[in-house]
Amino acid sequence: MRMKYILIDDDPIINLVHKKVIMKTDLEAEVADFISGRKALDYFQSKQGQLADIVLLDINMPEMNGFEFLDALLKNKNIDCNKLKIFILTSSLNVKDKEQAGKYPILKGYLEKPLNILNFKELIQQGFNFQGYTV
C-alpha cells in the first residue's frame, strides 16, 4: 500500500531531511512538503491533501503557526478532519505548546525534531494503532 505523507514546516532543509527519513523507511512513500501553513491549507482545500495518511506539522512558523493551521483546518467544513492523522513535529521545548497541543483531539501525537528512522517507525505504529492522545 502506497502511503501519502504531508510535511508542513517553514524550513525547507528540515523538510528535505524528514522527507529522506520517510523515503528511506518507506520506499514507496509519496511525500508532499509545504513551507507555509497557508499553502498547506490550500492543498487540503483542493481535496488532494485529504488523501494523506500522515501529516507532520511544525508549530513555530511565520504567517500561520501550527495551531492557527489546525484551527483553520477544523473550521473548514469541506475538509473531513476525522480521516487525517496529524502529528506535531517540533523543536519547541515549551511545555505550554505541548499542553496546547493536547487540547486538539485531531492530533495523534507530539514529537520532537528531528524525525529519525526510530521515531518515524513509532509514529507509523501510533498512527495506525491509535487509541488516544494525551500529554
Wavefront OBJ file of the C-alpha trace (Angstrom):
o trace
v 0.000 0.000 0.000
v 1.436 3.364 -1.039
v 1.393 5.828 1.864
v 0.996 9.577 1.431
v 2.724 11.951 3.860
v 2.462 15.706 4.170
v 5.213 17.774 5.807
v 4.418 21.307 6.963
v 7.489 23.188 8.181
v 8.835 26.622 7.251
v 12.394 25.274 6.994
v 12.985 23.659 3.577
v 16.130 21.903 4.824
v 14.174 20.257 7.662
v 11.513 19.200 5.153
v 14.232 17.670 2.972
v 15.791 15.786 5.903
v 12.408 14.490 7.055
v 11.491 13.507 3.510
v 14.719 11.476 3.246
v 13.941 9.680 6.536
v 10.464 8.815 5.277
v 11.730 7.651 1.874
v 14.463 5.544 3.491
v 11.917 3.845 5.729
v 9.051 3.610 3.238
v 10.460 3.151 -0.273
v 7.087 3.677 -1.960
v 6.096 6.741 0.059
v 4.563 9.751 -1.604
v 5.650 12.925 0.229
v 4.358 16.456 -0.267
v 6.005 19.268 1.667
v 4.991 22.851 2.366
v 6.951 25.734 3.896
v 3.766 27.621 4.744
v 0.662 26.689 6.700
v -1.428 28.739 4.265
v -0.138 26.822 1.235
v -0.771 23.541 3.031
v -4.304 24.683 3.883
v -4.908 25.479 0.195
v -3.705 21.971 -0.634
v -6.162 20.436 1.847
v -8.982 22.550 0.450
v -8.205 21.165 -3.002
v -9.149 17.701 -1.662
v -5.728 16.224 -2.535
v -4.452 16.781 0.986
v -7.398 14.932 2.446
v -5.998 11.739 0.964
v -2.939 11.959 3.231
v -2.178 9.053 5.534
v 0.019 11.077 7.907
v 0.591 14.827 8.349
v 3.641 16.159 10.222
v 3.085 19.729 11.399
v 5.558 22.195 12.885
v 4.291 24.674 15.484
v 6.580 27.681 15.099
v 6.106 29.101 11.620
v 5.685 32.684 10.379
v 2.421 33.879 8.846
v 0.381 30.928 10.209
v 1.695 28.785 13.068
v 0.762 25.146 13.566
v -2.083 25.888 15.974
v -3.546 28.502 13.630
v -3.323 25.931 10.850
v -5.234 23.395 12.969
v -7.884 25.996 13.826
v -8.360 26.865 10.137
v -8.477 23.198 9.188
v -11.113 22.445 11.809
v -13.249 25.422 10.763
v -13.323 24.322 7.127
v -16.496 22.297 6.598
v -15.185 20.911 3.292
v -12.332 19.051 4.998
v -13.001 15.787 6.821
v -10.512 16.134 9.684
v -11.504 12.769 11.159
v -9.719 10.985 8.323
v -6.425 12.774 8.965
v -3.649 11.503 11.213
v -1.859 14.688 12.248
v 1.237 14.742 14.428
v 3.012 17.788 15.788
v 6.715 17.587 14.878
v 8.521 20.485 16.501
v 11.751 21.711 18.046
v 9.760 23.587 20.689
v 10.635 22.646 24.259
v 7.915 24.907 25.618
v 5.615 22.967 27.964
v 2.752 25.313 27.042
v 2.999 24.203 23.402
v 2.626 20.578 24.440
v -0.306 21.458 26.703
v -1.973 23.444 23.926
v -1.464 20.546 21.510
v -3.275 18.283 23.962
v -6.392 20.425 23.522
v -6.743 19.347 19.879
v -8.477 15.962 19.645
v -7.477 15.854 15.973
v -3.800 15.381 16.936
v -2.496 11.840 17.167
v 0.813 12.672 18.814
v 3.563 15.142 19.640
v 7.146 14.512 18.546
v 10.354 16.466 18.879
v 12.551 17.151 15.863
v 14.403 15.810 14.146
v 12.495 12.916 12.693
v 14.685 9.834 12.545
v 14.085 6.255 11.471
v 13.318 5.043 15.005
v 10.772 7.726 15.938
v 9.292 7.560 12.434
v 8.602 3.836 12.830
v 6.987 4.565 16.208
v 4.910 7.312 14.594
v 3.660 4.880 11.943
v 2.657 2.427 14.643
v 0.894 5.162 16.620
v -0.835 6.459 13.532
v -2.461 3.172 12.764
v -2.945 1.737 16.244
v -4.064 4.998 17.761
v -6.244 4.760 20.871
v -5.994 8.339 22.133
v -3.552 11.194 22.582
v -2.675 12.561 25.975
v 0.059 14.890 27.147
l 1 2 3 4 5 6 7 8 9 10 11 12 13 14 15 16 17 18 19 20 21 22 23 24 25 26 27 28 29 30 31 32 33 34 35 36 37 38 39 40 41 42 43 44 45 46 47 48 49 50 51 52 53 54 55 56 57 58 59 60 61 62 63 64 65 66 67 68 69 70 71 72 73 74 75 76 77 78 79 80 81 82 83 84 85 86 87 88 89 90 91 92 93 94 95 96 97 98 99 100 101 102 103 104 105 106 107 108 109 110 111 112 113 114 115 116 117 118 119 120 121 122 123 124 125 126 127 128 129 130 131 132 133 134 135
